[in-house]
Amino acid sequence: MLRRLCQVGATSWRSAQPNCHSPKVFKQLSAAEREKFFDSFDVVFCDCDGVVWYTLRDFIPGSAQALAELQRRGKRLTFVTNNSISSVAEHLHKFAEQAQVHVAKEQIVHPAQAVCDHLKDIGFGGMIYCLATPPFKQLLRDAGFRLSQEREGSVIKTLAELREAIFGGEPVDAVIIDVDFNLTATKLMRAHVQLQNPSCLFLAGAADALIPFGNGDIIGPGPFIDIVAQSTGRQPTVLGKPGEALRQLLRQHHAHIPPNRVLFVGDSLASDIGFARASGYQTLLVLTGGSSQADVDSLPAGHAHMPDYVGDCLGDLCDKAN
């Protein structure tokens, strides 16, 4: 997630053990330390926005070269994004603009795709009430899932219309909440009603409290998910970072890889580094997105969000040791 060009960075690795030391600044590693770092992992889980490219914008200078260098070294790349505003196809198109980077659909872990994979794993075949973007919903439809019809754009003027909007239509077997720029109180009320049925699944994609937009942040789906959770007394299965269900999904897809042989690269101390540390991965924070060096410096020793390494930007991986 966006905010800065390059600033300062670093890390060190200790598998699932608490990181009780200051992170290592990647630029300050010797040539031998860099090689030891590259030899310590086989798989890279990498965020996109604020790491590979500025949020909804251009590639960050040096990031394409860094990804190409990782591929040259034989590292297996998987891109774990919370950005469900852009479709998987749009992510692939963005990567395709960089000739030196080769990314396949299977390498992108997208909230909508993670939800699809989860529903397939549990053999779900029911009706879905989905509060999300059109690309998110289309991915579900393309995967063969049925979505309930919505009355988009309608204005509620009477109590009769409110009752119909909330209680009308067929019952559903799952409620999914992600980013929905057309979210209304009526939609949340309908979700609340459907979740009174204990057999109705409650799923969430990205659950960020804030998402970057323009020169700042706007409210993300997290607070709206919390409203439904608090009103129903139920907690959703979260299939975006930092959800436990996503962690299990990644483990299933990479069951043969020990967690300490995975490097997670992100720009957010909470949703990226915290998620990765809890998973037992090595961590690299880049300062081109949501978290700053000041944010890192403010963490007490041993904090669950403390990264192993900090880098000005992903391109530091290509730079030669000083």
Secondary structure, DSSP 8 states (H G I E B T S, - for coil): ----S----EE---TTS---S--EEGGG--HHHHHHHHHT-SEEEE--BTTTBSTTS-B-TTHHHHHHHHHHTT-EEEEE----SS-HHHHHHHHHTSTT----GGGEE-HHHHHHHHHHHTT--SEEEEES-HHHHHHHHHTT-EE----TT----SHHHHHHHHH-S---SEEEE---TT--HHHHHHHHHHTTSTTSEEEES---SEEEETTEEEE-SHHHHHHHHHHHT---EE-STT-HHHHHHHHHHTTTS-GGGEEEEES-IIIIIIHHHHHT-EEEEESSSS--HHHHHTS-TT-TT--SEEESSGGGGTS---
